[in-house]
């Protein structure tokens, strides 16, 4: 690689890359993110490489292993350009047919296409699949088109042009004004105005300043930052370099959890390539500005997603938050002025610099600008990563993009904002997704996790799950969070196991108020949200558990009774064979079996295997 020492050399390099590429040449792209790898994309990749050689197409067909395409449950995903033909659930044995029929023969393989659940129509092109069609993929869209391990791919789509513009055509103050006017708010959860944070850090006097990228995403069901860092790490680096130049920092860190090995690997490769091209390191692009970026791997502590705990961890100390009256832009890492943003926030910066604040500010709502990437998971047909403009409704995301609830079941709730977020019921599905609207209904944007629940979900059990998670992840530094969450978990456990008492709901509300008002950091302060929103919107389920000793959703084992419907049971013996405790006695064929309630451990095995509906759950 040749080191680039000026904006002209960068632009010349981009032109030479584009000149060597034929936009009409067939290019097979394969999603090679973590989710698709888990589904076998590496084996598919080997098959594609072998088949291209075998059929003598090496000079005519390009093959590119890309980052996550977003439609994770349908992986491995192949998209063939320039047409945009999309094949889902691709397997190694499908590859010879794809090469011979689609690449050479221009025939479509229908079994690999997306089938619309409502019309039963086969959809050929990626852009027409409802999951993609209803998104606005500004930040995430390049993931499926570039090889994250090839800096030339990033340059070919205009990569580092924003950096060149910022370094040579804009002042630090001008950059901050542009970011402020754009209305960009931090995508890590807090939603603090990015430009204001940068301005505060720039104003602080100090010879040493730092920029940090937070990739310690720890919310259950969240994988937006991981997929962006895996699939387009250069967009994050470009944002960080612009930010560092703006505030006067010369050292940066990417803090990424060790459980994200592919993100660690691809970010490391991107840093090395950027250094070799003169885009990182000394005298970046001949500007006189120096910046070094290092990767620091975290141990997977949820609390290290909090800014001050993350910085403590970077310093080699226990990951514990500190009081917020000392701002990290003044005294952050090693008590020096520090600017921390998450992966998605940094990746938005090049867009704003290139397209302008006015363009960016037209997207979204009055106080929440741009797009947001969400992980859409749970009881929804189309799971994966979705990027939508702020202001889209929950209903549009879940039904138009997510395809609704599987098996025709009824929607019950959606949990947004991760463990510190809240549950939103069906009656509020029409609310717009932005920072302020979610807060109004007791939830939050958070990092962007969105977990959908159907009629078979017990909301008390879900509240217990998240409180248990947060209890285990609490750093334990402050008493309200450490002891309060433990007590809340005990009360919720009693309720779900039939020991709930009158006054437990009020006790949970008092505990929530104490934890919210007295915890040291925002993670503790928002921890009661799952409990408060389930009480607010699903109080009847708490009352059923406490007063009637019943779980309406049939989830809490201690509150379930399995019975045999004598009219439906034909003595087929499936339930008897499935029962692990010999609680079911076979009488004779065509006669109902007998279920011994004292031996029954309420595992549900009999209910799951019965094909006649003869096992009843009450």
DRENLUM-300291 format. One line per field, with one value per residue (C-alpha): residue in one letter; x, z, y. Coordinates in nm, 2 decimals, padded with zeros to 4 digits. Layout:
// DRENLUM-300291
lofi <- c(A  ...) .
xx <- c(X  ...) .
zz <- c(Z  ...) .
yy <- c(Y  ...) .
This chain:
// DRENLUM-300291
lofi <- c(X  X  X  X  X  X  X  X  X  X  X  X  X  X  X  X  X  X  X  X  X  X  X  X  X  X  X  X  X  X  X  X  X  X  X  X  X  X  X  X  X  X  X  X  X  X  X  X  X  X  X  X  X  X  X  X  X  X  X  X  X  X  X  X  X  X  X  X  X  X  X  X  X  X  X  X  X  X  X  X  X  X  X  X  X  X  X  X  X  X  X  X  X  X  X  X  X  X  X  X  X  X  X  X  X  X  X  X  X  X  X  X  X  X  X  X  X  X  X  X  X  X  X  X  X  X  X  X  X  X  X  X  X  X  X  X  X  X  X  X  X  X  X  X  X  X  X  X  X  X  X  X  X  X  X  X  X  X  X  X  X  X  X  X  X  X  X  X  X  X  X  X  X  X  X  X  X  X  X  X  X  X  X  X  X  X  X  X  X  X  X  X  X  X  X  X  X  X  X  X  X  X  X  X  X  X  X  X  X  X  X  X  X  X  X  X  X  X  X  X  X  X  X  X  X  X  X  X  X  X  X  X  X  X  X  X  X  X  X  X  X  X  X  X  X  X  X  X  X  X  X  X  X  X  X  X  X  X  X  X  X  X  X  X  X  X  X  X  X  X  X  X  X  X  X  X  X  X  X  X  X  X  X  X  X  X  X  X  X  X  X  X  X  X  X  X  X  X  X  X  X  X  X  X  X  X  X  X  X  X  X  X  X  X  X  X  X  X  X  X  X  X  X  X  X  X  X  X  X  X  X  X  X  X  X  X  X  X  X  X  X  X  X  X  X  X  X  X  X  X  X  X  X  X  X  X  X  X  X  X  X  X  X  X  X  X  X  X  X  X  X  X  X  X  X  X  X  X  X  X  X  X  X  X  X  X  X  X  X  X  X  X  X  X  X  X  X  X  X  X  X  X  X  X  X  X  X  X  X  X  X  X  X  X  X  X  X  X  X  X  X  X  X  X  X  X  X  X  X  X  X  X  X  X  X  X  X  X  X  X  X  X  X  X  X  X  X  X  X  X  X  X  X  X  X  X  X  X  X  X  X  X  X  X  X  X  X  X  X  X  X  X  X  X  X  X  X  X  X  X  X  X  X  X  X  X  X  X  X  X  X  X  X  X  X  X  X  X  X  X  X  X  X  X  X  X  X  X  X  X  X  X  X  X  X  X  X  X  X  X  X  X  X  X  X  X  X  X  X  X  X  X  X  X  X  X  X  X  X  X  X  X  X  X  X  X  X  X  X  X  X  X  X  X  X  X  X  X  X  X  X  X  X  X  X  X  X  X  X  X  X  X  X  X  X  X  X  X  X  X  X  X  X  X  X  X  X  X  X  X  X  X  X  X  X  X  X  X  X  X  X  X  X  X  X  X  X  X  X  X  X  X  X  X  X  X  X  X) .
xx <- c(00.00  00.12  00.11  -00.12  00.02  -00.25  -00.62  -00.53  -00.35  -00.65  -00.88  -00.64  -00.63  -01.01  -01.02  -00.77  -00.97  -01.29  -01.12  -01.01  -01.36  -01.64  -01.97  -02.16  -01.94  -02.12  -02.03  -02.15  -02.17  -02.21  -02.30  -02.02  -02.12  -02.14  -02.50  -02.45  -02.13  -02.33  -02.56  -02.27  -02.16  -01.80  -01.87  -02.08  -01.79  -01.55  -01.80  -01.85  -01.47  -01.42  -01.72  -01.61  -01.27  -01.42  -01.66  -01.38  -01.54  -01.25  -01.21  -01.58  -01.71  -01.61  -01.68  -01.70  -01.74  -01.93  -02.06  -02.40  -02.69  -02.94  -03.19  -03.02  -03.27  -03.27  -02.89  -02.66  -02.76  -02.63  -02.69  -02.58  -02.50  -02.56  -02.91  -02.96  -03.08  -03.12  -03.10  -03.18  -03.08  -02.81  -02.62  -02.30  -02.49  -02.69  -02.38  -02.32  -02.67  -02.64  -02.33  -02.45  -02.82  -02.81  -02.46  -02.41  -02.77  -02.95  -03.22  -03.37  -03.37  -03.72  -03.67  -03.40  -03.61  -03.81  -04.17  -04.42  -04.62  -04.93  -04.94  -04.72  -04.54  -04.17  -03.95  -03.63  -03.46  -03.33  -03.46  -03.82  -03.83  -04.05  -03.79  -03.55  -03.80  -03.94  -03.60  -03.38  -03.03  -02.80  -02.54  -02.59  -02.65  -02.29  -02.25  -02.38  -02.17  -01.81  -01.55  -01.47  -01.11  -01.04  -00.99  -01.02  -01.39  -01.45  -01.26  -01.46  -01.79  -01.65  -01.48  -01.25  -01.38  -01.55  -01.21  -01.04  -01.31  -01.29  -00.91  -00.85  -01.17  -01.33  -01.22  -01.28  -01.55  -01.71  -01.72  -01.88  -02.14  -02.22  -02.27  -02.48  -02.70  -02.75  -02.92  -02.73  -02.78  -02.57  -02.69  -02.55  -02.86  -02.84  -02.93  -02.70  -02.64  -02.32  -02.21  -02.26  -02.04  -01.77  -01.78  -01.75  -01.45  -01.28  -01.31  -01.14  -00.78  -00.54  -00.23  -00.37  -00.72  -00.88  -01.15  -01.32  -01.55  -01.79  -01.85  -01.93  -02.28  -02.42  -02.80  -02.98  -03.09  -02.87  -02.61  -02.62  -02.27  -02.11  -02.25  -02.15  -01.80  -01.77  -01.91  -01.79  -01.52  -01.37  -01.69  -01.63  -01.26  -01.34  -01.59  -01.34  -01.05  -01.28  -01.39  -01.03  -00.92  -01.21  -01.15  -00.76  -00.71  -00.42  -00.50  -00.81  -00.94  -01.20  -01.34  -01.50  -01.61  -01.40  -01.71  -01.70  -01.40  -01.49  -01.54  -01.20  -01.04  -01.20  -01.14  -00.77  -00.73  -00.90  -00.66  -00.36  -00.48  -00.56  -00.21  -00.05  -00.25  -00.15  -00.51  -00.41  -00.08  00.16  00.08  -00.26  -00.29  -00.02  -00.24  00.01  -00.25  -00.15  -00.38  -00.32  -00.61  -00.58  -00.83  -00.90  -01.10  -01.34  -01.44  -01.81  -01.93  -02.26  -02.18  -01.88  -02.12  -02.15  -01.90  -01.71  -01.70  -01.57  -01.29  -01.20  -01.17  -00.95  -00.72  -00.70  -00.92  -01.25  -01.53  -01.72  -01.90  -01.83  -02.05  -02.17  -02.09  -01.74  -01.80  -01.58  -01.53  -01.34  -01.19  -01.23  -00.97  -00.67  -00.84  -00.79  -01.06  -01.23  -01.49  -01.68  -01.94  -02.07  -02.01  -02.33  -02.27  -01.92  -02.05  -02.30  -02.03  -01.90  -02.26  -02.31  -01.98  -02.03  -02.40  -02.44  -02.63  -02.93  -02.97  -02.93  -03.17  -03.45  -03.46  -03.64  -03.85  -03.81  -03.58  -03.45  -03.27  -03.14  -03.19  -03.16  -03.05  -03.26  -03.22  -03.57  -03.59  -03.83  -04.17  -04.17  -04.15  -03.85  -03.58  -03.26  -03.12  -03.33  -03.24  -03.53  -03.58  -03.66  -04.04  -04.14  -04.40  -04.36  -04.64  -04.46  -04.14  -04.30  -04.56  -04.43  -04.07  -04.09  -04.38  -04.59  -04.62  -04.55  -04.83  -05.10  -05.07  -05.16  -04.90  -04.87  -04.57  -04.24  -03.95  -03.72  -03.40  -03.25  -03.26  -03.30  -03.58  -03.95  -04.24  -04.48  -04.83  -05.04  -05.24  -04.93  -04.81  -04.88  -04.63  -04.33  -03.99  -03.77  -03.59  -03.87  -04.17  -04.03  -03.94  -04.29  -04.43  -04.18  -03.92  -03.62  -03.43  -03.12  -02.88  -03.16  -03.27  -03.63  -03.77  -04.12  -04.35  -04.67  -04.98  -04.78  -04.54  -04.58  -04.50  -04.42  -04.18  -04.02  -03.98  -03.81  -03.58  -03.45  -03.41  -03.22  -02.99  -02.93  -02.87  -02.60  -02.44  -02.45  -02.10  -02.21  -02.05  -02.37  -02.62  -02.95  -02.86  -02.68  -02.93  -03.24  -03.23  -03.17  -03.48  -03.68  -03.58  -03.68  -04.03  -04.08  -03.97  -04.22  -04.49  -04.41  -04.39  -04.72  -04.60  -04.71  -04.88  -05.10  -04.88  -04.61  -04.69  -04.67  -04.34  -04.20  -04.30  -04.13  -03.81  -03.81  -03.83  -03.54  -03.32  -03.41  -03.35  -03.04  -02.83  -02.48  -02.51  -02.77  -02.77  -02.90  -03.13  -03.31  -03.30  -03.65  -03.81  -03.90  -04.09  -04.25  -04.38  -04.51  -04.70  -04.82  -04.95  -05.00  -05.11  -05.38  -05.12  -04.95  -05.29  -05.37  -05.04  -05.09  -05.46  -05.57  -05.24  -05.26  -05.03  -05.26  -04.99  -04.93  -04.55  -04.48  -04.45  -04.56  -04.89  -04.97  -05.19  -05.19  -05.51  -05.63  -05.95  -06.11  -06.33  -06.03  -05.77  -05.76  -05.47  -05.21  -04.94  -04.73  -04.76  -04.68  -04.35  -04.26  -04.32  -03.99  -04.14  -04.38  -04.67  -04.89  -05.05  -05.18  -05.51  -05.59  -05.62  -05.91  -05.93  -05.80  -05.47  -05.44  -05.22  -05.09  -05.06  -04.83  -04.57  -04.62  -04.32  -04.51  -04.24  -04.49  -04.36  -04.70  -04.86  -04.59  -04.63  -05.01  -05.15  -05.51  -05.53  -05.61  -05.36  -05.50  -05.29  -05.46) .
zz <- c(00.00  -00.08  00.19  00.09  00.18  00.05  -00.03  -00.40  -00.35  -00.17  -00.45  -00.70  -00.52  -00.52  -00.90  -00.97  -00.77  -00.95  -01.29  -01.23  -01.15  -01.39  -01.23  -01.46  -01.38  -01.19  -00.82  -00.57  -00.22  00.08  00.43  00.65  00.98  01.30  01.26  00.91  01.01  01.27  00.99  00.78  00.56  00.58  00.41  00.15  00.08  00.02  -00.22  -00.41  -00.45  -00.57  -00.81  -00.97  -01.04  -01.15  -01.40  -01.53  -01.42  -01.22  -01.47  -01.52  -01.16  -00.84  -00.50  -00.19  00.17  00.33  00.67  00.81  00.57  00.85  00.77  01.02  01.05  00.67  00.65  00.49  00.24  -00.11  -00.32  -00.68  -00.83  -01.03  -01.05  -00.67  -00.69  -00.33  -00.22  00.14  00.35  00.10  00.15  00.00  -00.21  -00.37  -00.50  -00.82  -00.93  -00.84  -01.06  -01.35  -01.36  -01.23  -01.31  -01.64  -01.74  -01.61  -01.45  -01.11  -00.84  -00.69  -00.38  -00.25  -00.30  -00.03  -00.02  00.09  00.38  00.28  -00.10  -00.13  -00.40  -00.47  -00.46  -00.66  -00.57  -00.23  -00.26  -00.30  00.00  00.26  00.53  00.33  00.13  00.44  00.58  00.52  00.54  00.55  00.81  00.77  00.40  00.29  00.52  00.25  -00.03  00.09  00.22  00.57  00.53  00.22  00.26  -00.12  -00.10  00.15  -00.06  -00.37  -00.20  -00.10  00.22  00.40  00.18  00.48  00.67  00.38  00.38  00.76  00.77  00.48  00.42  00.77  01.10  01.43  01.51  01.18  01.22  01.57  01.42  01.15  01.40  01.63  01.35  01.23  01.56  01.60  01.95  02.10  01.99  02.29  02.51  02.67  02.36  02.46  02.17  02.01  01.90  02.24  02.39  02.13  02.19  02.57  02.53  02.28  02.52  02.81  02.84  02.84  02.65  02.64  02.53  02.43  02.20  02.28  02.08  02.30  02.15  02.48  02.37  02.64  02.62  02.57  02.21  02.09  01.82  01.62  01.72  01.68  01.32  01.22  01.36  01.19  00.85  00.81  01.06  00.84  00.88  01.26  01.23  00.99  01.25  01.53  01.34  01.26  01.62  01.75  01.51  01.62  02.00  01.97  02.07  01.95  02.11  02.06  02.19  02.07  02.37  02.24  02.44  02.40  02.31  01.98  01.82  01.46  01.55  01.72  01.42  01.16  01.35  01.39  01.02  00.94  01.18  01.02  00.67  00.76  00.90  00.59  00.38  00.60  00.72  01.07  01.26  01.20  00.97  00.85  00.47  00.51  00.74  01.03  01.25  01.44  01.58  01.71  01.78  01.99  02.06  02.42  02.49  02.77  02.98  02.91  03.21  03.13  03.36  03.14  02.89  03.12  03.03  03.36  03.43  03.08  03.14  03.47  03.29  03.03  03.31  03.44  03.73  03.83  03.60  03.84  03.77  03.95  04.05  03.75  03.89  03.74  03.36  03.15  02.89  03.16  03.36  03.19  03.10  03.34  03.45  03.11  02.88  02.70  02.44  02.43  02.17  02.07  01.73  01.56  01.66  01.52  01.20  01.15  01.14  00.78  00.65  00.82  00.70  00.34  00.30  00.53  00.85  00.66  00.47  00.79  01.00  00.75  00.85  01.17  01.42  01.57  01.86  01.72  01.39  01.15  01.14  01.42  01.39  01.59  01.66  01.60  01.78  01.98  01.86  01.52  01.18  01.04  01.29  01.23  01.22  01.09  01.02  01.01  01.03  01.37  01.39  01.24  01.45  01.65  01.45  01.12  01.24  01.38  01.11  00.79  00.84  01.09  00.92  01.23  01.49  01.41  01.39  01.38  01.75  01.92  01.99  02.36  02.42  02.29  02.52  02.40  02.54  02.67  03.04  03.15  02.91  02.94  02.80  02.56  02.52  02.21  02.29  02.23  01.91  01.71  01.90  01.70  01.78  01.91  02.23  02.38  02.29  02.43  02.76  02.79  02.80  03.06  02.82  02.65  02.32  02.48  02.24  02.02  02.13  02.05  02.18  02.07  02.29  02.20  02.40  02.54  02.73  03.11  03.18  03.55  03.44  03.19  03.46  03.68  03.39  03.34  03.71  03.76  03.47  03.61  03.96  03.82  03.62  03.90  03.99  04.36  04.43  04.56  04.80  04.63  04.31  04.49  04.76  04.59  04.28  04.49  04.70  04.38  04.23  04.56  04.55  04.18  04.24  04.52  04.29  04.01  04.24  04.41  04.73  04.63  04.90  04.91  04.91  04.69  04.40  04.62  04.77  04.42  04.34  04.65  04.59  04.23  04.35  04.59  04.33  04.07  04.29  04.48  04.25  04.16  03.78  03.51  03.49  03.84  03.79  03.50  03.62  03.77  03.43  03.34  03.66  03.66  03.30  03.35  03.66  03.47  03.17  03.29  03.65  03.60  03.55  03.88  04.05  03.89  04.02  04.37  04.43  04.21  04.21  03.83  03.55  03.27  03.00  03.14  03.19  03.56  03.64  04.00  03.90  03.63  03.66  03.38  03.34  03.11  02.90  02.92  02.61  02.39  02.53  02.33  02.53  02.26  02.53  02.38  02.70  02.92  02.72  02.74  03.12  03.30  03.65  03.56  03.67  03.38  03.41  03.10  03.16  02.83  02.47  02.39  02.76  02.90  03.09  03.46  03.56  03.92  04.04  04.32  04.08  03.82  03.81  03.56  03.29  03.01  02.82  02.81  02.68  02.41  02.26  02.27  01.92  02.02  02.27  02.54  02.78  02.92  03.08  03.35) .
yy <- c(00.00  00.35  00.61  00.90  01.24  01.49  01.52  01.51  01.18  01.04  01.14  01.01  00.67  00.66  00.74  00.46  00.21  00.30  00.30  -00.06  -00.17  -00.24  -00.14  -00.37  -00.67  -00.95  -00.94  -01.21  -01.08  -01.31  -01.19  -01.30  -01.13  -01.33  -01.43  -01.57  -01.74  -01.92  -02.03  -02.17  -01.88  -01.97  -02.31  -02.13  -01.89  -02.18  -02.34  -02.01  -01.96  -02.32  -02.31  -01.98  -02.14  -02.47  -02.30  -02.07  -01.75  -01.59  -01.31  -01.25  -01.27  -01.09  -01.24  -01.03  -01.14  -00.85  -00.76  -00.82  -00.75  -00.72  -00.99  -01.23  -01.50  -01.57  -01.61  -01.70  -01.43  -01.39  -01.08  -01.07  -00.73  -00.53  -00.67  -00.71  -01.07  -01.19  -01.55  -01.65  -01.95  -02.04  -02.36  -02.50  -02.74  -02.46  -02.29  -02.49  -02.42  -02.05  -02.02  -02.23  -02.12  -01.76  -01.63  -01.82  -01.89  -01.59  -01.81  -01.75  -02.02  -01.98  -02.19  -01.95  -01.64  -01.45  -01.55  -01.28  -01.42  -01.23  -01.27  -01.59  -01.40  -01.47  -01.16  -01.16  -00.83  -00.73  -00.38  -00.51  -00.73  -00.56  -00.60  -00.38  -00.18  00.00  00.09  00.40  00.25  00.55  00.42  00.05  00.02  -00.01  -00.31  -00.55  -00.40  -00.38  -00.61  -00.48  -00.61  -00.41  -00.04  00.01  -00.09  00.18  00.44  00.33  00.44  00.78  00.67  00.92  01.21  01.36  01.34  01.52  01.79  01.83  01.85  02.09  02.28  02.32  02.47  02.29  02.54  02.49  02.11  02.15  02.40  02.15  01.86  02.08  02.20  01.84  01.76  01.44  01.29  01.01  00.67  00.49  00.54  00.88  01.08  01.38  01.62  01.52  01.86  02.01  01.73  01.80  02.17  02.12  01.90  02.13  02.43  02.25  02.34  02.05  01.92  01.56  01.47  01.14  01.01  00.68  00.45  00.25  -00.09  -00.26  -00.33  -00.56  -00.54  -00.87  -00.89  -00.60  -00.65  -00.32  -00.19  -00.53  -00.57  -00.21  -00.26  -00.60  -00.48  -00.12  -00.04  00.24  00.45  00.44  00.52  00.81  00.96  00.92  01.09  01.38  01.40  01.38  01.66  01.87  01.86  01.84  01.47  01.27  00.93  00.73  00.39  00.15  -00.03  -00.35  -00.65  -00.96  -01.16  -00.98  -01.15  -01.07  -00.70  -00.70  -00.86  -00.64  -00.32  -00.42  -00.48  -00.15  00.04  -00.12  -00.04  00.32  00.36  00.22  00.46  00.76  00.81  00.73  00.79  01.08  01.37  01.24  01.31  01.57  01.78  01.79  01.63  01.31  01.04  00.69  00.45  00.14  -00.14  -00.23  -00.55  -00.55  -00.85  -00.84  -00.65  -00.48  -00.19  -00.10  00.03  00.33  00.59  00.64  00.26  00.21  00.46  00.30  -00.03  00.12  00.24  -00.11  -00.05  -00.23  -00.12  00.10  00.43  00.75  01.04  01.25  01.59  01.55  01.55  01.32  01.60  01.78  01.49  01.15  00.90  00.94  01.26  01.42  01.57  01.28  01.25  00.92  00.82  00.49  00.31  00.43  00.79  00.80  00.63  00.91  01.18  01.12  01.15  01.48  01.63  01.51  01.57  01.87  01.95  02.08  01.75  01.54  01.76  01.70  01.33  01.24  01.44  01.79  01.68  01.34  01.37  01.11  00.74  00.48  00.12  -00.13  -00.50  -00.64  -00.97  -01.19  -01.30  -01.14  -01.30  -01.10  -01.07  -00.88  -00.53  -00.25  00.12  00.36  00.74  00.87  00.92  00.59  00.42  00.10  -00.06  00.02  -00.14  -00.45  -00.52  -00.35  -00.44  -00.72  -00.90  -00.92  -01.20  -01.56  -01.82  -01.55  -01.49  -01.16  -00.90  -00.82  -00.59  -00.46  -00.39  -00.11  00.02  -00.30  -00.40  -00.04  00.02  -00.05  -00.25  -00.08  -00.23  -00.27  00.04  00.25  00.09  00.41  00.62  00.76  00.62  00.90  00.99  01.20  00.99  00.67  00.85  00.98  00.62  00.50  00.35  00.48  00.46  00.30  00.15  00.02  -00.32  -00.40  -00.73  -00.82  -01.04  -01.22  -01.34  -01.63  -01.40  -01.35  -00.98  -01.05  -01.32  -01.08  -00.81  -01.08  -01.18  -00.82  -00.74  -01.07  -00.97  -00.63  -00.77  -00.99  -00.71  -00.45  -00.34  -00.33  00.00  00.17  00.03  00.13  -00.07  -00.35  -00.43  -00.28  -00.50  -00.81  -00.73  -00.66  -00.99  -01.17  -01.01  -01.09  -01.45  -01.48  -01.35  -01.59  -01.89  -01.84  -01.67  -01.32  -01.11  -00.80  -00.50  -00.65  -00.42  -00.12  -00.25  -00.29  00.07  00.20  00.01  00.14  00.50  00.45  00.28  00.54  00.84  00.73  00.51  00.64  00.60  00.60  00.22  00.19  00.49  00.33  -00.03  -00.02  00.07  -00.29  -00.33  00.01  -00.03  -00.38  -00.26  00.05  -00.14  -00.50  -00.46  -00.71  -00.98  -00.90  -00.91  -01.25  -01.39  -01.25  -01.29  -01.58  -01.76  -01.79  -01.70  -01.58  -01.66  -02.01  -01.94  -01.95  -02.32  -02.31  -02.15  -02.39  -02.71  -02.97  -03.17  -03.44  -03.38  -03.72  -03.66  -03.58  -03.84  -04.16  -04.32  -04.29  -04.30  -04.01  -03.81  -04.11  -04.17  -03.80  -03.76  -03.77  -03.84  -04.12  -03.90  -04.03  -04.38  -04.56  -04.74  -04.90  -04.81  -04.57  -04.48  -04.15  -04.16  -04.06  -03.77  -03.78  -03.41  -03.50  -03.65  -03.38  -03.13  -02.91  -02.94  -02.93  -03.23  -03.39  -03.07  -03.03  -03.38  -03.41  -03.38  -03.39  -03.11  -03.36  -03.21  -02.88  -02.61  -02.40) .
